[in-house]
Amino acid sequence: QVKLVESGGGLVQPGGSLRLSCAASGIFFRIYDMGWYRQAPGKQRELVAITTSGGSTNYADSVKGRFTVSRDNAKSTVYLQMNSLKPEDTAAYYCNSVHKFNGREYWGQGTQVTVSS
């Protein structure tokens, strides 16, 4: 059974930091591209950051320079370090995995991030 379990969300003041984690099980982690998406109320889900199986990364323009995605293949875990958080970063954050070759996709259940004073 495949599971993606996010953790690390919470309430933080503007300018603060959070680190999200996504622990994967049931997949051969190192051949999956791993991504973070977010969805704010009333908005579509959007890509935040991705780290490919080859180790490259890509970011949404809105988070470049503030967020850093990384992965630990030995722990089957992907991280999202979020710094200089803004109220507009408030959303449910979801972990996503896509098989490098066959495109099979899995989603986590999401973790809420709220940026507010």
C-alpha positions as CSV (number, residue, x, y, z in Angstrom):
1,Q,0.0,0.0,0.0
2,V,1.4,3.4,-1.0
3,K,1.3,6.1,1.5
4,L,2.5,9.7,1.4
5,V,2.3,11.3,4.8
6,E,2.9,15.1,5.2
7,S,3.8,16.8,8.5
8,G,5.1,20.1,9.7
9,G,2.3,22.4,8.9
10,G,0.9,24.9,11.4
11,L,0.3,28.5,12.2
12,V,3.2,30.9,11.7
13,Q,3.6,34.7,11.7
14,P,4.5,36.6,8.5
15,G,8.3,36.4,8.0
16,G,8.5,33.1,9.8
17,S,9.6,29.7,8.7
18,L,8.2,26.2,8.5
19,R,9.7,22.9,7.3
20,L,7.3,20.4,5.7
21,S,8.1,16.7,5.5
22,C,6.6,14.0,3.3
23,A,7.4,10.4,4.2
24,A,6.7,7.9,1.5
25,S,6.2,4.2,1.8
26,G,5.2,1.4,-0.6
27,I,7.1,3.0,-3.5
28,F,10.7,2.7,-4.8
29,F,11.2,6.3,-3.8
30,R,14.4,7.1,-5.8
31,I,12.7,6.7,-9.2
32,Y,9.8,9.0,-8.4
33,D,9.7,12.8,-9.1
34,M,8.5,14.4,-5.9
35,G,6.5,17.6,-5.7
36,W,4.8,19.9,-3.4
37,Y,1.5,21.5,-4.4
38,R,-0.8,23.9,-2.5
39,Q,-4.4,24.8,-2.6
40,A,-5.9,27.9,-1.0
41,P,-9.7,28.1,-0.4
42,G,-11.5,28.9,-3.7
43,K,-8.4,28.5,-5.8
44,Q,-7.0,25.7,-8.0
45,R,-4.2,23.5,-6.8
46,E,-0.8,24.8,-7.9
47,L,2.7,23.5,-8.1
48,V,5.0,24.9,-5.5
49,A,8.2,23.0,-6.0
50,I,9.5,19.7,-7.5
51,T,12.6,17.6,-7.1
52,T,13.1,15.0,-9.8
53,S,14.5,11.5,-9.5
54,G,17.7,12.9,-11.1
55,G,18.0,15.5,-8.4
56,S,17.0,18.7,-10.3
57,T,14.6,21.1,-8.8
58,N,12.1,23.6,-10.0
59,Y,10.0,26.3,-8.3
60,A,6.9,28.4,-8.8
61,D,7.9,32.0,-9.4
62,S,6.0,33.1,-6.3
63,V,8.3,31.0,-4.0
64,K,11.7,31.3,-5.7
65,G,14.3,32.4,-3.2
66,R,12.1,31.7,-0.2
67,F,11.4,28.0,-0.4
68,T,13.8,25.1,-0.9
69,V,12.8,21.5,-1.8
70,S,15.1,18.6,-1.0
71,R,14.9,14.9,-0.8
72,D,16.6,12.1,1.2
73,N,16.3,8.9,-0.8
74,A,17.6,6.8,2.1
75,K,14.7,8.0,4.2
76,S,12.2,8.1,1.4
77,T,11.3,11.6,2.4
78,V,11.0,14.9,0.7
79,Y,11.2,18.2,2.5
80,L,10.0,21.8,1.8
81,Q,11.8,24.5,3.7
82,M,9.7,27.6,3.7
83,N,11.3,30.9,4.8
84,S,10.0,34.5,4.7
85,L,6.5,33.2,4.7
86,K,3.7,35.6,3.6
87,P,0.0,35.5,4.2
88,E,-0.6,34.5,0.6
89,D,1.3,31.3,1.3
90,T,-1.6,30.2,3.4
91,A,-2.9,26.9,1.9
92,A,-3.2,23.2,2.3
93,Y,0.1,21.7,1.1
94,Y,0.1,18.4,-0.6
95,C,2.9,16.0,-1.4
96,N,2.9,14.3,-4.8
97,S,4.9,11.5,-6.4
98,V,5.1,10.6,-10.1
99,H,6.9,7.5,-11.3
100,K,9.8,8.5,-13.6
101,F,8.9,6.0,-16.3
102,N,5.2,5.1,-16.2
103,G,3.7,8.3,-14.8
104,R,1.9,6.6,-11.9
105,E,0.9,9.3,-9.5
106,Y,0.1,9.4,-5.8
107,W,-1.0,12.1,-3.4
108,G,-0.7,12.7,0.3
109,Q,-3.6,13.9,2.5
110,G,-2.2,17.4,2.9
111,T,-1.1,19.6,5.7
112,Q,-2.4,23.1,6.5
113,V,-0.1,26.1,6.6
114,T,-1.5,29.3,7.9
115,V,0.5,32.5,7.8
116,S,-1.1,35.2,10.0
117,S,-0.3,37.7,12.7
